Amino acid sequence: MQVTPPMAPERARDIASSFDLRALPADFYANPFPVYAALRESAPVRRMPDGSWFLTRYADLVAVYRDAQVFSSDKKVEFTPKYGAGSPLLEHHTNSLVFNDPPLHTRVRKLIMGALTRRAIADMEPGLILLVETLLDGIEAKGGGDLVEDFASAIPVEIIGNLLAVPRDEREPLRGWSLAILGALEPKLTKEQEDLGNRSVREFLDYLKVLVADRRRHPGDPEHDVLTRLIQGEATGEKLSETELLQNCVFILNAGHETTTNLIGNALVALQEWPQEKDKLLRAIGTQPDWDALEPAMTLAVDEFLRFESSNQLGNRRALRAVEVGGVALPEGALVTLCIGAANRDPAQFAQPDVLDLSRENNRHLAFGFGIHQCAGLSLARLEGRVAIGRFLARFPRYRLTEPPTRGGRARFRGFLRAPFAVG
């Protein structure tokens, strides 16, 4: 089944010639990659109608990622007019790890990484396998289901819920809150999206205040419980403020959920469009998989899924001084959008970038970012992808989509809302 509709070159050039993130046509959301290619060729550092800059070349993104002294991740200047002073969305996004510079970024990242060590992630694997196999049992009993709702989205909710030790019977609202809060990061925001995002932040914080108060009374193991680790702070005694603590708990739950859901869902849909790659992976898995031996091949596959259709397509920075990028002079204060989805299809970096190649070597994609803001949970995301995708294929090698899947309709986060399927 063809899921991603083709786009004629002249149509891609037409969209690129008047490209505006706040006025994107429906066919762009369905398949943005021809437009990204047209932009790379005609205006790789493009001035946008609102005065910001849009970057599509791999080398330019890496240069910006590397220079954290010049390119700030702090979003107060950009987000204050977008969300309004004092709004819950503004308070959340300007206090979260990903949208801050050192020293806050350094402090929070260090605390989170302390609970995401190689050993801690390895300890999560048996529980992850049990979760995946339980989900697959349910799918098998029904003869199919929805790749997103019944499988992809259920995995990170449990894993991140476990990281923060959120009681299982209290996890049901997490996906809805996450979708609403991250949906408010879209370049064009409707009043309904804004209202839902603000309400979701308030409800999330109200819940977390109770959870944090309980964890202060009953601490968990800081080697595995990220919330306990964040509460207790560093060994030096430097702790997060209550606002920093609560907002970064929201961030951890949201970031770990949306991107991994998209990774798994995008991968399983892509294999329907690329049957030869699916067959290649199935031959490697075989009838009696040796999962330890398969880890290198599955890691290559997961990284290629991430490159080919990055869960997170866009990032942002602000130039703290006048600077040149890709031969173009940017003024002090320039707002820069980093198009990860375009960079990961740049032929200057990747041979045959529009081809899904699950054995691609030296795959230095930017789906996890680069530099000091590289995703703190990348090893965990890779583990979730390997286990979920590999075991799904081993159990249901002849799965098929039963109707065209429904895209999320967002520019920043690329994934599906629904993908109905049968197991054979």
Sequence and secondary structure as in RCSB ss.txt:
>XXXX:A:sequence
MQVTPPMAPERARDIASSFDLRALPADFYANPFPVYAALRESAPVRRMPDGSWFLTRYADLVAVYRDAQVFSSDK
KVEFTPKYGAGSPLLEHHTNSLVFNDPPLHTRVRKLIMGALTRRAIADMEPGLILLVETLLDGIEAKGGGDLVED
FASAIPVEIIGNLLAVPRDEREPLRGWSLAILGALEPKLTKEQEDLGNRSVREFLDYLKVLVADRRRHPGDPEHD
VLTRLIQGEATGEKLSETELLQNCVFILNAGHETTTNLIGNALVALQEWPQEKDKLLRAIGTQPDWDALEPAMTL
AVDEFLRFESSNQLGNRRALRAVEVGGVALPEGALVTLCIGAANRDPAQFAQPDVLDLSRENNRHLAFGFGIHQC
AGLSLARLEGRVAIGRFLARFPRYRLTEPPTRGGRARFRGFLRAPFAVG
>XXXX:A:secstr
   S    HHHHHHHHHT  TTS  HHHHH  HHHHHHHHHH SEEE TTS EEE  HHHHHHHHH TTTEE   
HHHHHHHH TT HHHHHHTTSGGG  TTHHHHHHHHHHHTS HHHHHHHHHHHHHHHHHHHHHHHHHTEEETIII
IITHHHHHHHHHHTT  GGG TTHHHHHHHHHHTTSSS  HHHHHHHHHHHHHHHHHHHHHHHHHHHS   TTT 
HHHHHHH  TT     HHHHHHHHHHHHHHHHHHHHHHHHHHHHHHHH HHHHHHHHHHH SS  HHHHHHHHHH
HHHHHHHHT SB EEEEEESS EEETTEEE TT EEEEEHHHHTT TTTSSSTTS  TT  S    TT  GGGS 
TTHHHHHHHHHHHHHHHHHH TT EESS  EE   SSB  EEE EEE  
